[in-house]
């Protein structure tokens, strides 16, 4: 080899740079991560994937926290994640260090499709602006107030009518409950409701359900672990992306039509309010009220507002079928306090048992078990460990909702977790199904109102029971959210 040959020289330089980069990179990594939380030793390329109980991931987390404490590290592929377990630790991070833990981790699948727009998977200043807008607009359109209470009451009537049409025969309640709940958020987003048979609504719910399943599937884990490799196998990504694109097309068509009729003095929906803000926004290097943010934000709220609340309601009905004596007690309280009039939020304070049952449905149902992934906004020292800016953090909600130090019988459905000896409702600080802190659920007030109103109306009108001979299985389907397995129910009208 001629060492004066220009190609050899060039190759030697590249090789030196590569070695230097490897050495420097590793050295730097060692410096950054020298006081990182402990955890199981990762294998090259796959990290700790082999130790996971895929059917019961929480069992693995539980064992790891027993061994390493309430702050530990796991490796998914090459990615490090810090897991926080137990009420005290999760609260310490999300409430006492609220700013430091308020960033959303960049999950490759969502980031590739949504590009950081909207609110749920957005970051930095864009997230702050979109979150502020979301909270204030949801409030303006009646979240937590009489306007929305009336809307939910009307929708409950439609739901009851629809369920009545089955005349006590078995049916699958998935799409119907989805549709009733979807209509509440849709009325805020676009200003009208859909019929339960509306082809557009059915299609939107179908693609959302499909994406929720895909996002919680092993393919999604694979994509998020090896995004660079997985981009070469576009099948899975394409299905998820096409579904999102279809939903966004519908949203774009809706707001393009609204743009033409927009009246600043008569804003009828969140889309109208966004479009007004868009007109008012001053030109500058950073624009927030863009069409991209509008499309993703409306999609975020539609998905977050429908899927979670309807899944919780379906858990509620399934658990009532499983525990008929609890269902009976709720119905007795409804008879005593509401009678045959329409349930209203104001009744809740006089219904401690029903309130406790709804809380227990949310605790036991544990529908967002892993929370959404957070990240640190800056370098932070937490409980003696150093977490550099950008560290992925999982504040594990299961470990809080099933925390033995806060719930007497965490593995059981036990409404007494929220009752004192005299039957009064008691709060429990570890009840955080909506998470806590700066990133906590933006629709909590709306969801709580929907759960109380729909649940009481349904139990006022029907007794729910399993079809004759059917087994009731309350093991969850593991996905992005944990939902009941597909099942049939019988709604027996109450006279
Ligand atoms: C039972 C119903 C619901 C449950 C259990 C639930 C739970 C959650 C959880 C655990 C998070 C993640 C919090 C975190 O990152 O720390 C979240 C985020 C969010 N939820 Fe909900 N949610 C529910 C209903 C709703 C509804 C009805 C809406 C819409 C109006 C909504 C809108 C959102 C939004 C926008 C976020 C993202 C917040 C952010 O990143 O700043 N949710 N929710």
Boltz pocket constraint, residues with backbone or C-beta under 6 A from the ligand:
constraints:
  - pocket:
      binder: B
      contacts: [[A, 104], [A, 119], [A, 120], [A, 121], [A, 131], [A, 134], [A, 138], [A, 185], [A, 300], [A, 301], [A, 304], [A, 305], [A, 306], [A, 308], [A, 309], [A, 312], [A, 367], [A, 368], [A, 371], [A, 372], [A, 373], [A, 432], [A, 433], [A, 434], [A, 435], [A, 436], [A, 438], [A, 439], [A, 440], [A, 441], [A, 442], [A, 443], [A, 444], [A, 446], [A, 447]]
      max_distance: 6.0
